[in-house]
Amino acid sequence: MERCPWCLLDPIYIKYHDEEWGVPIHDDRKHFELLILESFQAGLSWLTILKKRENFRRAYSDFDPEKVSKYDDKDVQRLLKNDGIIRNKRKIEASIHNARKFIEIQREFGSFDEYIWRFVNYKPIINSWEKVEDLPSRTDLSDVISEDLRKRGFVFMGSIIVYSYMQAAGLVNDHLVSCFRYKELLQK
C-alpha cells in the first residue's frame, strides 16, 4: 500500500494521513480546529502540532468557537503557561480574535462550512500530483480566500496557511496519484 511520502516519519503522521488529511469536512467545529492549528503551525512542522493536538483540544475548550471567542486576558495567561501547546502570545491572541471573526462568518452565511465551500463550488478540487515536489504551498485560490478572510478581520491567515488548511479540510485532494488515499477520496 503506497502512501504520500511526507507522512512516513511517525505513526501519528501516518494515522492523520490515512484517516483525515484531504477528507472533506462539513463540521464548523472541525473547520475552526484546523484553522487554529494551521495558524499555530506557521514556522513549525505539522507533526509538532499533531503531537500537541490533544493538549490544544483541552486548552481550547475542544475548539468550540463560541467559548474561545469569550476568552479574556486571564485565558491568554493560562494558555501562555500551558507547556502542552505552542506558547506564542501573538498566535494565542490571534486565535481568540479569529474565533470572534469565525462567529461573524457563521452569522452571515449560516455556517462557516457554507462560507468556505462556496469557494470551490461545493466540491473538492482534484489535483493529479505525481511527486511531492509538485505540490504547491499556495495557489491563486488560496490567495483569494486569504484575502477575503483578512478583509473580514482574520489575522495569521496568509495564503500558505490557508492552502494547508484547504488540504487538511478536503477542499483540495492533494494526495499523490500513486497514494491509496487518492483513489479512495475520489469515491467519497
C-alpha positions as CSV (number, residue, x, y, z in Angstrom):
1,M,0.0,0.0,0.0
2,E,1.6,3.2,-1.2
3,R,1.3,6.5,0.8
4,C,2.3,10.1,0.2
5,P,6.0,10.1,1.4
6,W,5.7,13.1,3.6
7,C,3.8,11.2,6.3
8,L,6.2,8.3,6.8
9,L,8.1,9.7,9.7
10,D,5.8,8.8,12.6
11,P,2.7,6.7,13.4
12,I,0.8,9.8,14.3
13,Y,1.5,11.3,10.9
14,I,0.6,8.1,9.1
15,K,-2.8,7.9,11.0
16,Y,-3.5,11.5,10.2
17,H,-2.7,10.9,6.5
18,D,-4.7,7.7,6.3
19,E,-7.8,8.9,8.2
20,E,-8.1,12.7,8.0
21,W,-5.9,14.6,5.5
22,G,-7.9,15.6,2.4
23,V,-11.2,14.2,3.7
24,P,-13.9,16.8,3.0
25,I,-15.2,18.2,6.3
26,H,-18.5,19.9,6.9
27,D,-18.5,20.4,10.6
28,D,-17.8,24.0,11.8
29,R,-16.0,23.0,14.9
30,K,-13.6,20.9,12.8
31,H,-13.1,23.8,10.4
32,F,-12.3,26.0,13.4
33,E,-9.9,23.4,14.8
34,L,-8.0,23.2,11.6
35,L,-7.8,26.9,11.1
36,I,-6.4,27.4,14.6
37,L,-4.0,24.5,14.3
38,E,-2.8,25.6,10.9
39,S,-2.1,29.2,12.2
40,F,-0.1,27.8,15.1
41,Q,1.8,25.6,12.7
42,A,3.4,28.6,10.9
43,G,7.1,28.2,11.2
44,L,6.9,24.7,12.7
45,S,6.3,21.2,11.4
46,W,2.8,19.8,11.2
47,L,4.0,16.8,13.1
48,T,4.8,19.0,16.1
49,I,1.2,20.3,16.0
50,L,-0.3,16.8,15.7
51,K,1.7,15.7,18.7
52,K,0.2,18.6,20.7
53,R,-3.3,18.3,19.3
54,E,-5.0,16.7,22.3
55,N,-3.4,19.3,24.5
56,F,-4.7,22.0,22.2
57,R,-8.2,20.5,22.4
58,R,-8.2,20.6,26.1
59,A,-6.7,24.1,26.3
60,Y,-9.1,25.5,23.7
61,S,-12.5,24.1,25.0
62,D,-12.5,21.4,22.4
63,F,-12.3,24.1,19.7
64,D,-15.7,25.5,20.5
65,P,-15.6,28.9,18.7
66,E,-18.3,30.4,21.0
67,K,-16.3,29.5,24.1
68,V,-12.9,30.6,22.6
69,S,-14.4,33.9,21.4
70,K,-15.1,34.7,25.1
71,Y,-11.6,34.1,26.3
72,D,-10.1,37.1,28.0
73,D,-6.6,38.2,29.3
74,K,-6.8,35.5,32.1
75,D,-7.2,32.9,29.4
76,V,-4.3,34.3,27.4
77,Q,-2.2,34.0,30.5
78,R,-3.5,30.4,31.2
79,L,-2.6,29.4,27.6
80,L,0.8,31.0,27.8
81,K,1.6,28.8,30.9
82,N,0.4,25.6,29.2
83,D,3.5,23.8,28.0
84,G,1.4,21.3,26.2
85,I,0.6,23.8,23.4
86,I,2.6,26.3,21.4
87,R,3.1,29.2,23.7
88,N,3.3,32.2,21.3
89,K,1.4,35.2,22.7
90,R,0.7,36.7,19.2
91,K,-0.7,33.3,17.9
92,I,-2.8,32.8,21.1
93,E,-4.3,36.3,20.8
94,A,-4.9,35.8,17.1
95,S,-6.7,32.5,17.8
96,I,-9.1,34.3,20.2
97,H,-9.6,37.2,17.8
98,N,-10.2,34.7,14.9
99,A,-12.8,32.9,16.9
100,R,-14.8,36.1,17.0
101,K,-14.4,36.6,13.3
102,F,-15.3,32.9,12.7
103,I,-18.6,33.5,14.5
104,E,-19.3,36.6,12.4
105,I,-19.0,34.5,9.3
106,Q,-21.3,31.8,10.8
107,R,-23.9,34.5,11.4
108,E,-23.6,36.0,7.9
109,F,-23.6,32.7,6.0
110,G,-25.4,30.3,8.4
111,S,-22.2,28.3,8.9
112,F,-18.5,28.6,8.2
113,D,-18.9,25.5,6.1
114,E,-21.3,27.3,3.7
115,Y,-18.9,30.2,3.5
116,I,-15.8,28.2,2.8
117,W,-17.1,25.5,0.4
118,R,-18.6,28.1,-2.0
119,F,-15.0,29.0,-3.0
120,V,-14.7,25.5,-4.6
121,N,-18.3,25.3,-5.9
122,Y,-19.1,22.9,-3.1
123,K,-16.9,20.1,-4.3
124,P,-13.2,19.3,-3.7
125,I,-10.6,20.3,-6.3
126,I,-9.0,17.1,-7.5
127,N,-5.3,17.6,-8.4
128,S,-3.1,15.0,-10.0
129,W,0.3,15.3,-8.5
130,E,2.9,12.7,-9.2
131,K,5.7,13.9,-6.9
132,V,5.7,15.7,-3.6
133,E,7.8,18.5,-5.2
134,D,4.8,19.2,-7.5
135,L,2.5,20.2,-4.6
136,P,2.2,24.0,-4.3
137,S,2.4,25.8,-1.0
138,R,-0.2,28.3,-2.1
139,T,-2.5,28.9,-5.1
140,D,-4.4,31.7,-6.7
141,L,-7.5,30.4,-4.9
142,S,-5.7,30.3,-1.5
143,D,-4.7,33.9,-2.2
144,V,-8.3,34.8,-2.8
145,I,-9.6,33.0,0.3
146,S,-6.8,34.5,2.4
147,E,-7.6,38.0,1.2
148,D,-11.3,37.5,1.9
149,L,-10.6,36.2,5.4
150,R,-8.3,39.2,6.1
151,K,-10.9,41.6,4.8
152,R,-13.2,40.1,7.3
153,G,-10.7,40.7,10.1
154,F,-8.8,37.4,10.4
155,V,-5.2,37.5,11.3
156,F,-2.4,34.9,10.8
157,M,-4.3,33.7,7.7
158,G,-1.8,34.1,4.9
159,S,-2.2,32.2,1.6
160,I,0.2,29.4,2.7
161,I,-1.7,28.8,5.9
162,V,-5.0,28.9,4.0
163,Y,-3.7,26.4,1.4
164,S,-2.5,24.0,4.2
165,Y,-6.0,24.3,5.7
166,M,-7.6,23.6,2.3
167,Q,-5.6,20.4,2.0
168,A,-6.4,19.3,5.6
169,A,-10.1,20.1,5.2
170,G,-10.5,18.3,1.9
171,L,-11.2,21.4,-0.2
172,V,-8.5,20.0,-2.4
173,N,-7.3,16.4,-2.9
174,D,-3.5,16.8,-2.9
175,H,-2.7,13.1,-2.3
176,L,-0.3,11.9,-4.9
177,V,-2.0,9.9,-7.6
178,S,0.1,6.8,-6.5
179,C,-1.2,7.1,-2.9
180,F,-4.0,4.7,-2.0
181,R,-6.0,7.6,-0.4
182,Y,-6.1,9.5,-3.7
183,K,-8.5,6.9,-5.3
184,E,-10.4,6.4,-2.1
185,L,-11.2,10.0,-1.8
186,L,-12.4,10.2,-5.4
187,Q,-15.2,7.8,-4.4
188,K,-16.5,9.9,-1.5
